[in-house]
Amino acid sequence: MVTWTTKNGVEISQILARRCNCYVVRHRGRFLLVDTSRRTERENLTQALDSLGITRLSLLVLTHCHFDHTETAASFCPAAGCG
């Protein structure tokens, strides 16, 4: 996992880096998940979120509708308060 912090204090972590890059953006106690990857990566994504102590998402962003970016989005909706 690669993490960097912007000069404004926004922390960005690349939590998956295979076919789909998935990121968590953390700022002021809120968490934004960018893309959710494929079904085969769901467990890895969940473990990465757990390792960062993230149990609730403020926002879920899907960059585009290809299956390798959105296939597991529905399973993260409860954590993001959607659907």
Long-range contacts (C-beta under 8 A, 24 or more apart in sequence): 1-48, 1-51, 13-48, 13-52, 15-45, 15-48, 15-49, 15-52, 16-41, 16-44, 16-45, 16-48, 19-68, 20-68, 20-69, 22-48, 24-48, 24-49, 24-52, 24-54, 26-52, 30-58, 30-59, 31-56, 31-57, 31-58, 31-59, 32-57, 32-58, 32-59, 32-60, 32-61, 33-57, 33-59, 33-60, 33-61, 33-76, 33-80, 34-61, 34-63, 35-61, 35-62, 35-63, 35-69, 35-70, 36-60, 36-62, 36-69, 36-70, 36-71, 36-72, 36-73, 36-75, 36-76, 37-68, 37-69, 37-71, 37-72, 38-67, 38-68, 38-71, 38-72, 39-71, 39-72, 41-72, 42-72, 42-75, 45-72, 49-79, 54-79, 55-79, 56-81, 57-81
